[in-house]
Amino acid sequence: MTLVDVSNVPLTLFILGVVFLLLIFGLLSFGILRMFQQQFRAGWYSFAGAIVSFVVFMFILGKWYL
């Protein structure tokens, strides 16, 4: 196993990735929690929010960094 050099990653890309990953996986876990609590509408809204966040993240990555 070797070390990965991340010094060429721009700070804005790193921050954008961290924020969106926290948002997407937070919404997914919140949706799963709501489903277990039998609050299906709130759970589906959280899943939809995660999907929308992912699409926005991919759009921003494609527009600014690719």
Phi, psi and omega in degrees: 000135182241166177277147179257131180273111180251019182288342180271358179279125179295148182298323180295322177294318179297313181295317178300316179296316180296314181297314182289324177296317177297320179294311184295309183287333173295316178294322178297314181291325176294323177295318177296318178300315180295324177296319178292334178274008178065025175253078191292323181295315178295325177295315179293325176296322178293319177297318178296320177297322177294320180293317178296319178297320178295317179296317178297320178298315179294322177297314180295318178298316180292327183281318188261329191242351180246000000 
